[in-house]
Amino acid sequence: MLIVTLLVVGTAGFHLIEGWPWFQSFYGVLMTVSTIGAEPENQLSYHGRIFNVVLMFLGLGVVAFAIGTFTQAVIQFELGSVFGRRRMEKEIAKLADHFIICGVGRVGRRVAIEIAARKIPLVIIEKEPGRAQWAQQNNFPVIIGDASSEAVLRQARIEHARGLASAVTSDAGNVYIVLTARGMAPDLPIVARASEEDAESKLIKAGATTVISPYSFAGQRIARVLIRPHVQRFIDIAFSSAEQGGLDLQIEEVYVSEKSKLENLSLAHLRVGFGIIVLAIRRKNGRLDFNPEPEQTVSAGDSVIAMGDSRKLSEFESLAGV
């Protein structure tokens, strides 16, 4: 705006003072503002030279201001990136009861999306900057580094984590990650990906709580779809957060805390009051009660596996102290 205003005022000034044609006046302004020199044909009058001196100072000021503004924009962009990383580091430093996802390939990305859809905090560890960019674009906290490094896992606050998923493409890489993580957090639930069948036993020995093979899982799923398509569809709807198929149905595991308001409430009351179905109860002593009787109750330390719509399950979780 300043540059355009300067050009307009300068062109009008030369036209009125010197009587030049409009184009010659515009040319004179450009010569002055660009510091090449004014005086087309060296025919400036006394008043024209005074006007040109003013135009020179204004031109230098406007050009300097434009350069400064451009430089400031570049610096702010760079500082924004730096401060963005600092802000992310501060967010990671405050994480607790979160999940750590090692590797964001096709499997890791799906894990991150499913966990984030349930509003559970997570942090991603990825050593490939290109893949880490996907996490940054989706506003996931990400640490660029090797997940088998103790320093990186400590930065991800593994001692405060709720669980860890090792989903890098290399079986050897997953073994190293599981070994390191198990040594730092002996009680942490660890789920590892295995590409080859013989890698499953190695990952279990390394300390993985559960090992999942994408290829084996895909084969089982294909078989279920062929044999029991409606059952598989129901399971997909109940467990998927990304595609509900028009039916708001979820299966959740709800931990009953010490501050729970569910003490001495029967399962029949839960079904009538919340419209949820209790499929099973994992007692605090480890016993699993499948399809419990309506008169049974839940206690602090139990985990209730319930099915219902998301709103009712959220109310149930609130009473359970979650």
LOFIPA-299787 format. One record per residue (C-alpha): x, y, z; residue in three letters. Coordinates in Angstrom, 2 decimals, m for minus. Example, Ala and Ser with C-alpha at 12.3 -4.5 7.8 and 13.67 -1.06 7.14 Angstrom:
2
NODE         x         y         z   resn
NODE     12.30     m4.50      7.80    ala
NODE     13.67     m1.06      7.14    ser
END
This chain:
322
NODE         x         y         z   resn
NODE      0.00      0.00      0.00    met
NODE      2.80      2.40      0.85    leu
NODE      4.64      1.63     m2.39    ile
NODE      1.49      2.12     m4.49    val
NODE      0.70      5.38     m2.68    thr
NODE      4.27      6.62     m3.25    leu
NODE      4.07      5.84     m6.96    leu
NODE      0.72      7.58     m7.35    val
NODE      1.78     10.70     m5.41    val
NODE      5.12     10.90     m7.21    gly
NODE      3.58     10.52    m10.66    thr
NODE      0.98     13.19     m9.91    ala
NODE      3.66     15.50     m8.45    gly
NODE      5.94     15.35    m11.49    phe
NODE      2.96     15.76    m13.79    his
NODE      1.75     18.90    m11.98    leu
NODE      5.17     20.48    m11.22    ile
NODE      7.04     19.70    m14.41    glu
NODE      4.12     19.29    m16.76    gly
NODE      5.41     15.93    m18.00    trp
NODE      3.14     13.35    m19.60    pro
NODE      1.81     10.71    m17.23    trp
NODE      4.08      7.94    m18.42    phe
NODE      7.19     10.16    m18.24    gln
NODE      6.15     11.17    m14.72    ser
NODE      5.70      7.52    m13.71    phe
NODE      9.09      6.71    m15.23    tyr
NODE     10.70      9.48    m13.22    gly
NODE      9.21      8.14     m9.97    val
NODE     10.52      4.65    m10.73    leu
NODE     14.01      6.04    m11.43    met
NODE     13.99      7.88     m8.10    thr
NODE     12.51      5.11     m5.91    val
NODE     14.86      2.51     m7.42    ser
NODE     17.81      4.83     m6.55    thr
NODE     19.00      4.77    m10.17    ile
NODE     18.51      8.52    m10.45    gly
NODE     15.68     10.82    m11.48    ala
NODE     15.62     13.68    m13.94    glu
NODE     14.51     12.08    m17.15    pro
NODE     16.35     14.10    m19.76    glu
NODE     17.90     16.06    m16.82    asn
NODE     15.21     18.74    m17.06    gln
NODE     14.00     19.07    m13.47    leu
NODE     13.12     22.60    m12.34    ser
NODE     14.02     24.04     m8.92    tyr
NODE     10.67     23.04     m7.43    his
NODE     10.89     19.70     m9.20    gly
NODE     14.26     19.01     m7.58    arg
NODE     12.87     19.88     m4.13    ile
NODE      9.98     17.50     m4.76    phe
NODE     12.42     14.86     m5.97    asn
NODE     14.53     15.17     m2.78    val
NODE     11.41     14.53     m0.68    val
NODE     10.54     11.64     m2.99    leu
NODE     14.04     10.15     m2.51    met
NODE     13.75     10.10      1.30    phe
NODE     10.22      8.71      1.17    leu
NODE     11.29      6.07     m1.36    gly
NODE     14.24      4.95      0.74    leu
NODE     12.00      4.74      3.81    gly
NODE      9.28      2.78      2.07    val
NODE     11.72      0.35      0.43    val
NODE     13.56     m0.16      3.72    ala
NODE     10.23     m0.75      5.47    phe
NODE      9.17     m3.28      2.81    ala
NODE     12.46     m5.17      3.12    ile
NODE     12.19     m5.12      6.92    gly
NODE      8.63     m6.43      6.82    thr
NODE      9.60     m9.24      4.48    phe
NODE     12.58    m10.15      6.67    thr
NODE     10.38    m10.10      9.76    gln
NODE      7.90    m12.44      8.10    ala
NODE     10.69    m14.89      7.26    val
NODE     12.09    m14.71     10.80    ile
NODE      8.65    m15.17     12.33    gln
NODE      8.10    m18.24     10.17    phe
NODE     11.39    m19.73     11.34    glu
NODE     10.74    m18.77     14.95    leu
NODE      7.23    m20.18     14.66    gly
NODE      8.71    m23.54     13.72    ser
NODE     11.16    m23.35     16.62    val
NODE      8.52    m22.28     19.14    phe
NODE      6.17    m24.93     17.75    gly
NODE      8.75    m27.59     18.54    arg
NODE      9.33    m26.05     21.96    arg
NODE      5.60    m26.07     22.66    arg
NODE      5.36    m29.71     21.58    met
NODE      8.30    m30.61     23.82    glu
NODE      6.54    m28.94     26.75    lys
NODE      3.35    m30.89     25.98    glu
NODE      5.28    m34.16     25.86    ile
NODE      7.00    m33.30     29.16    ala
NODE      3.57    m33.13     30.85    lys
NODE      2.18    m36.41     29.44    leu
NODE      0.91    m39.05     31.84    ala
NODE     m1.27    m42.15     31.42    asp
NODE     m0.61    m41.96     27.69    his
NODE      0.27    m44.38     24.91    phe
NODE      3.60    m44.46     23.07    ile
NODE      3.50    m45.44     19.40    ile
NODE      6.83    m46.42     17.86    cys
NODE      6.74    m46.04     14.09    gly
NODE      4.04    m44.41     11.98    val
NODE      3.92    m46.58      8.90    gly
NODE      0.58    m47.90      7.72    arg
NODE      0.03    m49.85     10.95    val
NODE      1.28    m47.16     13.30    gly
NODE     m0.86    m44.49     11.66    arg
NODE     m3.97    m46.55     12.15    arg
NODE     m3.09    m47.14     15.79    val
NODE     m2.60    m43.40     16.33    ala
NODE     m5.92    m42.52     14.65    ile
NODE     m7.88    m45.06     16.69    glu
NODE     m6.35    m43.93     20.01    ile
NODE     m6.76    m40.23     19.24    ala
NODE    m10.40    m40.79     18.27    ala
NODE    m11.04    m41.91     21.84    arg
NODE     m9.48    m38.72     23.26    lys
NODE     m6.60    m40.61     24.86    ile
NODE     m3.22    m38.82     24.99    pro
NODE     m0.42    m40.30     22.93    leu
NODE      3.08    m39.58     21.68    val
NODE      4.68    m40.88     18.49    ile
NODE      8.33    m41.86     18.06    ile
NODE      9.57    m41.94     14.46    glu
NODE     13.13    m41.75     13.18    lys
NODE     12.18    m40.99      9.55    glu
NODE     11.55    m37.21      9.20    pro
NODE      9.27    m37.78      6.22    gly
NODE      6.93    m40.02      8.21    arg
NODE      7.19    m37.80     11.27    ala
NODE      5.82    m34.97      9.14    gln
NODE      2.51    m36.86      8.89    trp
NODE      2.24    m36.79     12.69    ala
NODE      3.04    m33.07     12.80    gln
NODE      0.44    m32.30     10.14    gln
NODE     m2.18    m34.14     12.22    asn
NODE     m1.13    m32.34     15.43    asn
NODE      0.17    m35.48     17.12    phe
NODE      3.05    m35.03     19.57    pro
NODE      6.05    m36.59     17.86    val
NODE      9.65    m37.27     18.78    ile
NODE     12.06    m37.73     15.89    ile
NODE     14.49    m40.38     17.03    gly
NODE     15.22    m44.08     17.47    asp
NODE     12.62    m45.75     19.69    ala
NODE     15.18    m48.34     20.82    ser
NODE     17.16    m45.57     22.54    ser
NODE     16.66    m45.22     26.28    glu
NODE     17.04    m41.45     26.02    ala
NODE     14.25    m41.22     23.44    val
NODE     11.92    m43.47     25.45    leu
NODE     12.68    m41.44     28.56    arg
NODE     11.81    m38.28     26.61    gln
NODE      8.49    m39.95     25.73    ala
NODE      7.96    m40.41     29.50    arg
NODE      7.78    m44.19     29.36    ile
NODE      7.76    m44.36     33.16    glu
NODE      4.37    m42.56     33.13    his
NODE      2.93    m44.31     30.06    ala
NODE     m0.20    m46.45     29.93    arg
NODE      1.09    m48.71     27.19    gly
NODE      3.46    m48.96     24.22    leu
NODE      2.91    m50.11     20.64    ala
NODE      5.97    m51.11     18.63    ser
NODE      4.90    m50.96     14.98    ala
NODE      8.08    m50.41     12.97    val
NODE      8.38    m52.41      9.78    thr
NODE     11.47    m54.38     10.86    ser
NODE     11.05    m57.35     13.20    asp
NODE     14.58    m56.82     14.49    ala
NODE     13.75    m53.19     15.19    gly
NODE     10.66    m54.22     17.14    asn
NODE     12.71    m56.69     19.19    val
NODE     15.22    m53.98     20.13    tyr
NODE     12.43    m51.56     21.04    ile
NODE     10.64    m54.14     23.19    val
NODE     13.86    m55.12     24.96    leu
NODE     14.69    m51.51     25.79    thr
NODE     11.16    m50.62     26.84    ala
NODE     10.77    m53.72     29.03    arg
NODE     14.04    m52.97     30.78    gly
NODE     12.89    m49.44     31.58    met
NODE      9.26    m50.30     32.47    ala
NODE      8.87    m53.88     33.75    pro
NODE      5.07    m53.63     34.19    asp
NODE      4.21    m51.69     31.03    leu
NODE      1.79    m53.37     28.58    pro
NODE      3.66    m53.70     25.27    ile
NODE      2.03    m54.68     21.98    val
NODE      4.43    m55.48     19.15    ala
NODE      4.02    m56.03     15.44    arg
NODE      5.53    m59.14     13.84    ala
NODE      5.91    m59.57     10.10    ser
NODE      7.33    m63.11     10.17    glu
NODE      5.93    m66.04     12.15    glu
NODE      9.26    m66.91     13.77    asp
NODE      9.53    m63.34     15.10    ala
NODE      6.54    m63.78     17.42    glu
NODE      8.39    m66.04     19.87    ser
NODE     11.39    m63.69     19.88    lys
NODE      9.21    m60.70     20.68    leu
NODE      7.51    m62.58     23.51    ile
NODE     10.91    m63.52     24.94    lys
NODE     12.01    m59.90     24.58    ala
NODE      9.14    m58.85     26.83    gly
NODE      6.16    m58.09     24.60    ala
NODE      2.82    m58.55     26.32    thr
NODE      1.02    m59.25     23.03    thr
NODE      2.31    m59.87     19.51    val
NODE      0.14    m59.20     16.46    ile
NODE      0.94    m60.14     12.91    ser
NODE     m0.87    m57.92     10.36    pro
NODE     m0.77    m60.70      7.77    tyr
NODE     m2.13    m63.34     10.15    ser
NODE     m4.81    m60.91     11.35    phe
NODE     m5.78    m60.06      7.77    ala
NODE     m6.11    m63.77      6.92    gly
NODE     m8.31    m64.42      9.94    gln
NODE    m10.46    m61.41      9.13    arg
NODE    m10.94    m62.51      5.51    ile
NODE    m11.99    m65.95      6.69    ala
NODE    m14.50    m64.49      9.17    arg
NODE    m15.98    m62.21      6.52    val
NODE    m16.45    m65.19      4.22    leu
NODE    m17.88    m67.51      6.86    ile
NODE    m19.77    m65.12      9.20    arg
NODE    m20.13    m61.78      7.38    pro
NODE    m22.87    m60.35      9.63    his
NODE    m20.98    m61.22     12.81    val
NODE    m17.84    m59.60     11.48    gln
NODE    m19.78    m56.51     10.45    arg
NODE    m21.22    m56.23     13.95    phe
NODE    m17.75    m56.53     15.47    ile
NODE    m16.40    m53.86     13.11    asp
NODE    m19.16    m51.44     14.10    ile
NODE    m18.65    m52.09     17.80    ala
NODE    m14.89    m51.67     17.79    phe
NODE    m14.29    m49.08     15.07    ser
NODE    m14.17    m45.38     15.90    ser
NODE    m13.68    m44.21     12.31    ala
NODE    m16.68    m45.95     10.72    glu
NODE    m19.84    m46.51     12.73    gln
NODE    m22.02    m47.51      9.80    gly
NODE    m24.85    m45.27     11.04    gly
NODE    m25.07    m47.16     14.37    leu
NODE    m23.69    m45.48     17.51    asp
NODE    m22.42    m48.63     19.19    leu
NODE    m19.20    m49.21     21.10    gln
NODE    m17.63    m51.82     23.33    ile
NODE    m15.48    m50.29     26.06    glu
NODE    m13.43    m51.49     29.00    glu
NODE    m14.20    m49.30     32.02    val
NODE    m12.07    m49.41     35.16    tyr
NODE    m13.95    m48.91     38.43    val
NODE    m11.89    m46.58     40.63    ser
NODE    m11.93    m46.03     44.37    glu
NODE    m14.10    m42.91     43.96    lys
NODE    m16.68    m44.81     41.95    ser
NODE    m20.42    m44.33     42.55    lys
NODE    m21.21    m47.83     41.31    leu
NODE    m20.71    m49.62     44.63    glu
NODE    m23.56    m52.02     45.39    asn
NODE    m25.39    m51.24     42.12    leu
NODE    m26.58    m54.39     40.40    ser
NODE    m25.94    m55.07     36.73    leu
NODE    m29.69    m55.07     36.17    ala
NODE    m29.79    m51.48     37.47    his
NODE    m26.99    m50.52     35.08    leu
NODE    m28.89    m51.94     32.15    arg
NODE    m32.12    m50.18     33.08    val
NODE    m30.52    m46.90     34.15    gly
NODE    m27.90    m46.57     31.41    phe
NODE    m29.11    m48.86     28.65    gly
NODE    m25.78    m50.67     28.50    ile
NODE    m25.05    m54.39     28.39    ile
NODE    m22.30    m55.77     30.63    val
NODE    m20.56    m58.51     28.66    leu
NODE    m17.97    m59.45     31.27    ala
NODE    m16.26    m58.30     34.46    ile
NODE    m12.55    m58.68     35.12    arg
NODE    m12.36    m58.82     38.90    arg
NODE     m9.44    m57.21     40.70    lys
NODE     m8.18    m60.67     41.67    asn
NODE     m7.86    m61.53     37.96    gly
NODE    m10.97    m63.70     37.62    arg
NODE    m13.07    m63.11     34.50    leu
NODE    m16.84    m63.33     34.91    asp
NODE    m18.34    m63.76     31.45    phe
NODE    m22.04    m62.90     30.98    asn
NODE    m22.52    m62.10     34.69    pro
NODE    m25.89    m62.53     36.37    glu
NODE    m28.12    m59.42     36.68    pro
NODE    m27.93    m59.43     40.48    glu
NODE    m24.12    m59.23     40.55    gln
NODE    m22.41    m55.97     41.55    thr
NODE    m19.09    m54.32     40.75    val
NODE    m16.41    m53.16     43.17    ser
NODE    m13.45    m50.81     43.08    ala
NODE    m10.59    m52.37     41.13    gly
NODE    m12.86    m54.28     38.74    asp
NODE    m12.85    m53.68     34.99    ser
NODE    m16.24    m53.79     33.30    val
NODE    m16.51    m54.73     29.61    ile
NODE    m19.71    m53.06     28.48    ala
NODE    m21.54    m52.43     25.21    met
NODE    m23.81    m49.51     24.40    gly
NODE    m24.01    m46.15     22.65    asp
NODE    m21.15    m43.70     23.20    ser
NODE    m23.15    m41.19     25.25    arg
NODE    m24.39    m43.80     27.73    lys
NODE    m20.93    m45.29     28.03    leu
NODE    m19.50    m41.83     28.79    ser
NODE    m22.03    m41.40     31.62    glu
NODE    m21.14    m44.87     32.90    phe
NODE    m17.44    m43.99     32.85    glu
NODE    m18.11    m40.83     34.84    ser
NODE    m19.87    m42.82     37.58    leu
NODE    m17.04    m45.34     37.51    ala
NODE    m14.63    m42.52     38.38    gly
NODE    m12.87    m42.34     35.00    val
END
